[in-house]
Amino acid sequence: MERFKFLRFFSFRTQHDFLPSSNPVRENLINGANTDTNGEHRDGFFSNLVYGFLRRFKSGKKIDGGSKTEEEEKVYSWLYALARSEIYMAFEYVRSTERGLSFTEAEKRLKENGPNTPLEYTFPSSWHLLWSAFFHPFNIILIVLSALSYITSDNPNGCIMLILVFISVSLRFYQEYGSSKAAMQLSEYVRSPVKVQRCAGRVVQTELIVQVDQRDVVPGDIVIFEPGDLFPGDVRLLTSKHLVVSQSSLTGESWPTEKTADAREDRSTPLLELKNICFMGTNVVSGTGTGLVVSTGSKTYISAVFSTIGKHKPADSFEKGILHISYVLVGVMLLVVTIMILVEYFTFYDLSESTLFGISVACALTPQMLPLIINTSLAKGALAMARERCIVKSLSAIRDMGSMDILCIDKTGTLTMNRAIMVNHLDSWGAPREKVLHFAFLNSYFKSDQKYPLDDAILAFVYTNGYRFQPSKWRKTDEIPFDFMRRRVSVILETESNPEGRNIQPFYRFIITKGALEDVLKVCSYVENVDMGEITAVSAEHHHRILNVVEELRNEGLRIIGVAIKNLQQTKISKQNMENEDDVESDMVFLGVIAFFDPPKDSAKEALWRLAEKGVKAKVLTGDSLSLAIKICKEVGIRTTHVTTGPELEQLNQEAFHEKVKKATVLARLTPSQKLRVVQSLQSVGNHVVGFLGDGINDSLALDAANVGISVDSAASVAKDLADIILLEKDLNVLVAGVEQGRLTFGNTMKYIKLSVIANLGSVVSLFIVTLVLRFEPLTPIQLLVQNFLYSVGQIAIPWDRMEEDYVKIPQKCSGGKLDESFFRSAYFIQGLLMQTLIFHLIRTEKIPFIMEIASWPVLASTVVISAIGYFTVGQIVKRIYIMVYKKWL
């Protein structure tokens, strides 16, 4: 997997040391970060004795997602301290001045901190990847047995086992090597030249504006930025003018946010909503400003968050189960083979023959075809999913889909069509008014600036509903284009007929403004009351009523824009200076609002219902507002009884966090690190197998941590690289087919494991008993190896077998823990009963029973009756217990 590491800054300094040299002020600011680790519970004795010994070769701590990492806590404390402080204190904290750093000091800090790269990424060596792919208990068993087979001149058997190991190791190596390159995409977001202010001179220092590479920026630098620039580190704003920043790389929200240097924040404000802090990897949309770099490299927010990629992927239940079975087989093999060799030796006093027989027994105990069966099943599943327009990057993801019981999805484009549809046009009283639609249409029709999806939605609504607004009777004279600071667009039109009804002038000119409601209201001094036929000044009552109307609409999940106009008299417009936007867009009349909706996909509700039928629960994890998420979820049938938001989760302790995540079905306004913690909580505390469907850079953490990472073909390159499965269509119904295929693959794989372990173990035990009783080998070593080989070859067709319909209806897990006692006793009862009833037919004749010799009908009848009674009574009890256990788990 990916190998990330911080720039080894924390590793050789004290816990609270952040700056290149000693800084007691900062140490006090970030003091208090703590970590929490949980141990792992183990049960069982013999199997876990072996398991506990062998697992020492692998290390790692359990991550439950209930709390931030130590690095995140340090970053949070530091940035909040800067956001709350005055500007002069910010300079003090980073040991800089208003003139900036000197070139000498900047060079010194660069040597101490290292290059300003958010993540130091190193490709794992091929040898390291090969070792990781090779070091698996099952591979070790096959290698040892193969070597012993060659020593005892059993070359064919040794060759077969080496081929199986080669196939298994090659596939794992290929997957690991491919996934190791994913995070390199992150570097695309931080490579750019940066303007910084430095000072020079020994006696009289002169401030200079120089351009340096982003890698050479250090804490304490003053940066100058303008539209299009990327922030080279975490920055405390010093000055700002109409500054609007896009944080989509961190939040996933396409709409930018305003930033201002004059704001004073407190701890209650979510970190990514701090107005005076800008983050590395985000970019300037509009406006200008200057900022003090407070963190660079591995100390930035993006590093603290994204450095976890590749470290938190948990081992799924199948892998744990296979490891557990492997360790048990090792223990049993060592015990049984040792005893068999000793018994053989003290019986025949032939060490060579005894050793060969012991090796043959070890081979018989080993499910040699397991790697081939698993990989064949997975490859077959990948081909089946390819027919459903899915690209499977990681074969193990198919198997994990069979165990998946929770699917976390983002709302946008997955549950919805990801496009706006206009649904209403209302005046300030909340009543439908055609006049509002008329002027909104004219604005969208005549604006020459880039047309946005909302403009297309307005035009489509007018054309499809038969309105005749006759734009040919209007002519555009000027336009004030949209920008992210004003968040509105205005057009100036003239016409020969007065749309308000009275023609007393040769022509009329109007300025028509449309945009974000709050920003349209800012330029309105009047409001139109259509019922009373008058225009009145905007009062506090009017303003409160408009906001109440809009709040009700937003609670229904609708997006709102405002519409306003102003009648420009000919004499006045000729004196207007069109370059002065503030004068033109002033004293306007507020007409009303236009409401839009991103409708749910027709297939989403059906797909979610089909997933629920198969035991897969859906949770919505989104960066959008809670009201919008709730509206969509109600439309597609997701329960909204328990909902929460990112800021609410941030205030909870670890236990309350896990409980809230467990119950909530809708989690809105989440940051990337919060999505990661939610996934980790579901995995570790809830013991769920989690799938995550996302397509943005902000989803990369959760995609990497999930058991099954799912993305789409149109996703960001980082998201596609980290995903296990890529959908060529954003349709949840494809996932339903994937879940079914995953359970089929899982079931057929488990068939072979159960058959091999039970049959091989039974065969070895019988060999052991017969050898002790008869005092000679019932089978020669060669016969035993040939028998085992033929049996294994016969199982190759298992991946093409079918599964019962009931099996694919519930998530399947491979458990390495205790068996259900009632189930085991009932199964053992049936096995013993059938053995005792059939053994009579084996000893009553020296011929082959049922073929060469058939018992009398009373004997046959008694055999059938007793077997039927045992099966149809106890067998049904077994089945009910089996179903009950899975239902309880589900």
N, C-alpha and C positions, 0 to 999 in steps of 0.2 A: 504494500500500500504506500501512500504518500509519506515522505519523511520530511517533517518540518522541524525547525528548531529556532528558538529565539537567539539573538546575537550574543548569547552567553553572558548577558549583562547581569542578570540576577544571580547567575551561578557563582560569580566570584566576588559579589558585593553583599552587603548586609541586606536583610529582608526589606528594609524601607529605603534603600539607597536608589535614587532614580537618576540623579544628575552625574555628570562626569566626575565631579569631586564632591567633597562633603558639603551637605546642605541641610542643616538641622531644621530649617523652616519647612522644607518639603517633607522631611521625615515625619514631622508632627502632623502634616496635612493628610498623609495617606496612611497613618497608623491605624490599625484596627482591622486590616484585611485578614481573613482567616479562611481556612479550608476545612473540608470535611470529607473523610473517606470512610467507606463502609467495608466491612469484611464480608466474606462470602460464606454462606451456610452450606455445610456438607453433612450428609447422612450416609448410613451404610457403614460396614466395617471392612470386610475383606477387599471388596472392589475399590473402596475409597482409600484403603491402605496403599494399594498399588497406584491408584489415581493420584493420591497426594504426593507420592514419591516422584512419579513421572512428570507431574505438572510443574515441578520446580524449574523445568527447562523453559517454561513460559511464564512471564510475569505481567503484571498490570493491575491497576486498581479499578474497583467498580465505580462507575459514574452514574449517579441517579438523576442529575439535572435539577435537583432541588435548590442548589445554590450556585453562585457565580464561581468561576475559577479564581485562584489567587491573583493571576495577572489582570483579570477583569476588575476585581475589587480595587486593585491599585490604580488602574486607569480611571475608573469611575470616581474614586476619591480625589484624584488629582484634578480632573476636569471640572468637577463640581466646585472645588476650591477656587479654581481660576474664574469660573462663571460668577461666583458670589463676590469676588474681590473687585476693588477699584483698579483702574488701569495702572496706576503707579505701583500698586502692590504686585501686579502681574509681572512687571519688570523686575521687581525685587525677587520674586520667586524663581525666575529663570536666570537671574544674575545678568541682566542686559540693561541697556539704556535706550532713551528715545532716539538716539542717533544710530542705534544698531550696533552690531559687534564689529570689532576691528578685524582686519583680514588675518592678523596673527592669531587672535583668539578663536576665530571661526575655524582656522586650520587646526588648531590645538584640539578643539572639541570634535572635529571630524575624525582625528586620529583616535581619540578616546572612545567615541561612540560607534565608529565604523560608518560605512556608507548608509545613506538614508533609504533603505529598502524595507518595505513593510514586513516581508517574510524572507528569511534566508533559506532558500530552497536548494537542496542537493539531491540529485538523483541517487537512489540506492544502487550500489554496485550490482552488476549481474551476478556476482558470486553470492552476495547477500540474498538476493531474490531467489537464486537457485537453492540456497540452503533453507530458506523459509518454505519453499515449495516441497523440498525433499523431507524435511524433518516432520514426519507424521508417524505416530506409533505403528500404523498399519503398514506403511512403507518399510519401516525398520524390520518388522516381522518378515515381510516377503524377502528383503535383502538377505537377512540372516539365513532363512530357509533355503534361499537360492544358493548361497555359498555352501551350505552343508550338503545340498543336493549334488553340487559339482564335486565336492570332496568324496562323496560316496558313489560317484560315477552315474548319478541320475541326471544326465545332461538335459534331456527334453523337459523335464519338470522344472529344472532350474532356469532354463531359457524362457519358458512361459512366464514364470514369476517376474523375471527381469523385464520382459516386454510390458507386462502390466504396470510395473513401477514406472517405466519410462513414459507410458501414456499418461498416467496420473500426474507425474511431476511436470511433464511438458505442458499440459493444459493449465495447471496452476501457475507455472512460471509465466506463460503467455498472458494470462489475465492480470497477474500482479504487475508485470512490466508495463502493460498498457495503461493501467490505472495510475501508475506512479507519476504521470506527466500532467495530471489534471490542474493542479494549482498554479502552474506556470502562467495560466491565462490571467491571473490576478495582476501580474506585472504590467499588463496593458493599460491599467488604470492609473498608473503613477509615473510613467515615463514622459517627462516634458521639461523644457527649460523654464526657469523661474526667475522673476525679477525680485532682487533683494536689495535692501538698503544697508550698506556697510560704511564704516567711517575709516578715514586714513589720515595720517599725519602724527608726528610725535609731540609737537608743541601745540599747534592749532589743528584740531581735527576737522576734516571736511567730510560732509555726508555725500556719498556717491550711490547712484543707482546702477547696479551691475546685474548682468544675467548669468546665472550659474545653472549647472545641471541639477536636476531634482535630487540626485544622489548626494550632492555636496551641501545640501541645506542642513543646518544644525539647530538645536534648541537655542533660542535667544535671537535668531534672525528675524528681521522685519521684512515681510513679503508684501509686494504690491500686486494686486490682481484686478482683472477686468473680465468682461464676458468671454467665456470659452476656456478660462484658465482652470487647471486642476489645483486643488490645495495640496502642497507638498508634505504636509504633516498636520497634526491637530493644532488649530490656530485660535488664539484669543483675539477677537476683533479690536482694533484700535480706532479706526474710522470706517464709516460706511456711508454710501450714498445710493439709495434705491437698490440695495443689494438683495438679489434673489438667487438662491442656491438650489441645485438639484441634488437630493440625497437618495436617488433611486437605487444606487448601488448598495445602499445600506438598508433602506426601508422597503424598497419595492414599489413605493408610491410614485406614479409618474408626475403628479402635480408638485411643483417646486415650493420651497418655503422661504419666507422672508427672514433676513438676518439683520441685526442692528448692533452697533458697538455700544450704544447707550444703555442697553438693558442690564438689569441686575437680577440675577436668577437665584432660586433657592433649591433645596434638595427635593422638593415636591414635584418639580418639573422633570418629566422624562428626559433622559440624557440626550436623545437625538432631537428633542424639541427645544434645546437651549438656544436662545436667540443670539448670544454673543460668542458662541463656539462653533467653529467650522471644522469638519473632519477630513482627514486624509482620504483621498479617493473620490471625494465629491467635487462638483464643479460649479463655476459661476455661470448662471443663466443670463442675468442682466445686472447692471449696476457696477460700481467700483468700490474700492476700499483698500485698507492696509490692515495687516494683522501680525501679531507676535507669535512666532512658532514656539509652542510649549512642549511638544512631544514629537519625536521623529522615530523612524525605524520600527523596531519591535516594541516600543513603548506606546504606540498609537492605538486608538480604538480599533481600527480595522485589523491590526495585527493581533491584538488580544482576542478578537473574535475569530478571525479566519485562520489563526495558527492552530486551531483545534482540528482542522480538516485532516482526515486520515488517521486520527488517534482514537476516535470514539466509536468505531464500528464494532458492535458487540458480536460475540459468537452466538449464532442462533441455536435453537434447541436441537436441530438435526446434527450440527457439528458437535455440540456437547454430547449428544447421545452416542454418536459414532466414536468419539474419543473414549467415552465411558466403556462402551462395548470392547473397544480395542484394548484398554487397560485390563479389563476383566479377562479377556482372552489370553493376554500375556501371562497373567497370574495363573490361570487354569492350565495353560500350556506348560509353563515351567513346572508346576506341581505334578500334572499328570504324566508328562513326558519323562520327568525324572523317575517317578515311580515305575513307569513301564520299562525304562531301561534297566533299572535295578532288578525288577522282577524277572525280565528276560535274562539278565546276566547270571543271577543266582539260580536260574532254572537250567540254562543251557551252557553257562560259563563260556560264552562266545561274545567278547566285547564288540567286535566289528559288526556282527549280525544284530546284536542288541542295539547298537547305536543307529544302524540303518533303520531298524524297526521303529525306534523312537522318533527319528526324523520323519518317517512316513506317517506316524501318528500326529506329529505336529502339523504336517501338511494337511492331514485330514481335518484338523481342527480349524484351519485357516480358510475363511471365505475368500479364496484367491481371486474370484471374478468380481469382487466388490467394486474396485475402481472402474473396471470396464462397464459393469452394469449401471453404476451411478452416472458415468459420463455419457453412455449411450442413451440413458433415459433423459438426461438433460439436453443432449443434442437433438433428440427426437422432439422434445418439448419446444426447443428454440425454433425448429423448422415449422412446427404447428403454429407458433405465435407469429412467425414471419408471414404466414398466410393471413393472419388477422391484422396485418400492417403494424407489427411491432418489431423493433430491432433489439435483440437481446445481446447486450454487451458482456454481461456476466452470467454464465450458465447457472451458477448457484442461486441466482435471483429467481429462477423458475421454481426451484424447490422451495425457496423461502415464501413464494407467493402461495404455495399450498398450505403454509402455516400461518400466513398473515391473517390477523383478526381485527386490525384497526388500520384504516386508510385515512391519512391526514392530507387534506387537499386545500389549495387556495381557491378562492371563489372566482376570481377573474379569469374568464376564458375557459374555465373547466366546468363550472356549473352554469355559467352564463354565456351568451353569444359574443361577449366582449365588443359590443357596439351599442351606441345610444339610439333609443327610439323615443321620439317626442310623444308625450301622453296627454299634456294639458297646457292651457294658456289662461291664466287667472289674473284678475285685477288685485288691487291691494286689499280688497275685502274677501278674497278667496272665491270670487264668482267667475265663471268662464266669460271672457270678453274677446270678441273677434279683433278689436282694435289692437290689443296687445300682440296678437299673432300677426296682424298686418304689418306693423312697424318692425317686428322681429324678422319677418320675412324679407322686408326691404333691406334691412341691414345685412343679412346673410347673402342676399342676391347681389348687392352692389359692391360689397367689400372685395378689393382686389388682392389684399393680403392672403396668405395661405388659408384655405378653407379647412376648418377643423371638423371632426365628426359631428359636433353639435350643429354646425351649419348645414351639413348634409341632412341631418335628421329633421331640421325645420323645413327645408325645401321639400323633402320627401313627404312630410305631413301635409303641407299645403297642396301639393300636386295630387296626392292620392285621395284627398278628401274633397276635391272639387272646388276649392276656393279660387276666385277670379280677382286677383289683386292688381292686375294690369301694370306690371313693372315698366312697360314701354312708355307709360305716361310720365315717368320720372327720369331725371338725369342727374348723374353724380357730378358734383363740382369739386369735392375734396374728401380727404379721408385721414383719420388719425389711427394708425395701425395698432394692433394689440401689442402690449408688452407685459412682462410678468410682474412689473411693479404696479402699474395701473390696473391690470387684469380686466381690461375692457377695450372695446373697439368702437370707433365712431365713424359714421359716414355723413356727409352733408349732401342733401338732395334738394332738387327744386322741381316744382310741378306747376302747371297752369291752373289746376283746380285744387281748391282747398279741401283736403281730406277731412277737415273738421266741420265742413258744411257750408261756410259762407265765403262767397267769391267777391271780395271787395278790392282785390289787388290783381295786377296783371300776372304775377306768378308768386309762388310761395317757396320759402326755403326752410328746411328743417335739418337739425342735427339729430341723428338717431344713434343712441348709445346702447350697447348690449354687453353684458359681462358678469363677473362675479357679483352676487347680490350686494354684499357689504360695500364693494367699491363703487357700484352704481348708486347706492343710496348716499354715498359721501358727496356726490355732485348734484344731488336733488334738493331743491328748496321747496318744491310744490308736489302735490299729489292730486290726481284726477279722480273725482267722484262722478262716475258716469251716470248713476241713477239721479243725482241732483243736478247734473249738467253744469258743474262748476269746478274750478280749480282752486284749491285752498293751500295755504302754507302748511308745510310738514310740521306737525306738532309731536310732542313726546308720545301722545296717545296713538297717533298714526304710526309712528315708528314702532311702538310696542306691538300694535296689531299686526303690522306687516311681518315682524319677526315671529310672532305666534303662528301665523299662517304658514310661513316657511318651515318652522320647526315641525309642524304636523306633517308637512309633505316629506321632509327629510326622514322623519321617523318611519315613514312608509318605504324608505329606501330609494327615494327619488333624488335626482340631482337638479339643482335649481340655478337659473341665471335670471338677472333682472333686466328690464327694458325701460328706457326713459327717452324722452324727446324734448326739443326746445324749438319754438317757432322763431326763426331768425328774420327780422325785418330787413328789407333791402338796404335801407340807409345804414343800419347798424352793421350788417355783415361786411359792407365794403370797408369799414373802418377796423374790422377785426384783424388782428395779426395772427394768421393761422399757425404760426410757429409757437405761439403761446397756448399750449394745450389747456392750462389751468383756467384761462379766461374763456376759452370756447366751451369746455366741458364744465359749466357752472350754471347754477340757478335753473336746473332742468326740472321737468315734470315727470314724476315716477308713474308709469302706466301699470306695471304688474310684473308677473314672473312667467317663465316658461319652464315646464317640468319635463325631465327626461328619465328614462328607465333602461337599465341594461337587462333585457329579459333573460330568464333561464332557458337553457336548451331544452327542446322537446324530449330529447333522449336522456336527460340527466335524472329526472325523477324515476324513470323505469330502471335505469342502470343502478341507482342507489338502492332501489327496492330489491333488485336481483342480488346485489352484494349483501344486503341485510339477510336475505333468505339463506345465504351461504355462510352466515355468521361473521361477516365483515362489517364492522361499525364504522361510520364516517364521522370525522371531526374536521371542522373548517378552521384552518389556521391562516389568517389574513392580516395584512397591514392596513386594510380599509377600515372605515368607521363601523362601529358595532351595529348601528341602526340599519345600515345598508346590508351588512352581512346577515342580520336577522331576517330582513325582508326576503332575501334570496333563498335562505334556508327554509323558510316557511313555504315558499313557492315549490321547492323540490322535495318537500317532505321530511327534512331534517328537524328533529325536535329542538326547540329553543328554550326549554324550561331552565336549563343551566347554561349561562353564558358568562363570559368574563373578558377583560381587556388586558393588554400588556401593562399599563400603569398600575392596575389593580394587583396583578401578579407580582409586580416589583415590590409591593409593600408587605407581602406575606412571608412568614417564616417557612422553613423547609417542610415541616409536616403539613401546614395549611396549603402550601403550594401543591404538594402531591395530591391532596384531597380535592382541591379545586380542579386540577387537570384531569383527575379521574372522572369527575362528574360532568364537566363542561363539554358541550358538543360544538359550541361556537366560541372561538378565541380570536378577538379582533385587536387591531392596533399593536401587533406583535413586531418586535425587532428581530433581526436574524438570530441573535444569541438566545432570545426567548423562544423562538421556534425550536432551536436546538435543545434547549432545556426541557421543553414540553415532550419532544420525542424521547429524550433520555429518561424522563420520568415514567412515561408509559412503558418503556422497555424494562427498566430495572425494578421499579416499585410495583407496577401493574403486571409485570411478567407477560407483556404482550409482544407479538411479532408485528412490527409497525412498517407500513408502507407510506412513503411521502411523495406526493405529486407536486412538483414545482418547476418553474421555468426561468426564474430570475437569479441574478447574482446573490440577492438577499436570501435565496432559498438554498444556497450551496451547502451551508452548514448542516441543515436538516437533511438534505439529500444524502450527504456523506454519512451521517450518523444512522439513518434509517436502515432497517434490515433490507428493505427493497426501495431503492431510489428510482423514481420514475420521472421522466421529463418528456418534452415534446420536441419535434423537429425544428420548430421556430424559436426554441429557447436560446438563452445566452450560452455562449460557448463553454463557460465554466460549468454551468448547470448540466449541459449535455455530457461533458467529460466525466463528471462525478456520478451521473445516473447509471444505474444498472440496466434499465430498460428505457428505450426511447419510443414514444408513440408517434407514428406518422400522422395520426388524426387525434385531435383533442376530444376524444369520446370515451366516457367511462365504460361503455359497453365492451370496449376492447379489453379492459381490465377484468371484466367478468369472465371472459374466455380465458384470460391468463390465469385467473384463480383456479378455474376448473382444470386447466392443463397442469398447473403446479401441483394440485392434489393428486392428479393421476400419476404424475412423475414420482411424487413422494410415496404414494401407495405402492407402486411397483418396485421402487427401491427397497421399501421396508419388507416387501414380500421376500426378496432374496435374502435380506439380513436375517429374518426370522427363520426361513427355511434352512439357511446354511448353519446358523448357530444351533438350532434345535436338532437338525438331522445329524450334523457332524458330532455334536456333543453326545447324542444318543449312541451313535456308532462307536465312538471312542470308549464310552463307558461299557458297552456290550463287549468290545474287544478286550477290555481290561478284565472283566468278570470271566469271560470264556477262557482267557489265557491262564488265569489263576485256577480255574476248575479243571480244565482239560490238560493243563501242563504242556501245551504246545500252541504255536501260533495258528489261529483259525485262518488267517490270510498271510501270505508272504508279503514282504514290503512292496514288491513290484505290483502284486495284485491290489494292494491297498491304494497305491498311487494311481494305478490305472482306473480303479473304481472311482476314486475321488475326482480324477480328471474328467471322466465321462459324465459324472454327475454335474460337475461345474459347467461343462460345455452345454449340457442340456438346459441350463438356466439362462443362457444368453438370450433366449426369446422372451424373457420376462418383460422387458421394456415395451413390448407390443401387446401385452395383455390388457384386458379391460378391468375396470373397477366397478364395484356395485354403485348404484345410483345414490344410495344413502351415504356412501363414504365421502363423496365430493360435496356434501351439503354442509359439512362442518370443518373448521380449520383442523389440520392434523399436526401433531407435535411428536417428536421423537424424545422419549423420556429415558434418562439413564438412572432414574431413582428407583424407589420401591414399587413393586407390583401391588395391585390391589389384592388384599388377602382373600376376600370372598371370591373374586374372579379366579385366582390361582387355585384355590381349593376345589372349586367347582370343575375347572378344566382338568385338574389332576384326577378328580373322581371319575369323570367320563373316560379319560385315558386308561385308568386302571380297570374300569368295568369292561371296556371293549377288549383290553388285553386278556383279561381273565376268561371272557366268553369265547374268544377266538383261539386261545391257547389249547383248548380241548381238541379243536380240529387239527392242530399241529402234531399232537402227541398220540392221537387215536389211530394213526396210520403211518407207515413208513414211506408212503407215496406222497406226491404233491397234493395237498387238500384242495377241494373245489375244482380241480382240473383232472387229476388221475383217479381221485377217489372222493365220492360225495357221501356225507353222512345220511342217516335215515331222516325221513321228514319230521318226526317228533324232535330230533336233535336240532335240525335246522330251524324249526318253528320256535323252539325255546331260545335259540341264539338271537333270532330276529326280534322276538317279543322283548327279551331282556334289554337288548341294545336300544330298541325304540323307546322303551320306558325311560331308560337313562338319558337318552338324547333329548326327547321331547319334553321332559320335565326339568331336569337340571340344565339342559342346554338352553332352554328358554330363560331360565333364571340368569344364566351367564350373559345372555344377550341383553336382558333388561339392565343388569348391573353395568354392562359396558356402555349402554346408551346413557344411563343415569350419570355415570362418571363424567362422560363428555359434556352432557347438558349442564352439570354442575360447574365444570370448568368454563364452559361457554358463557 
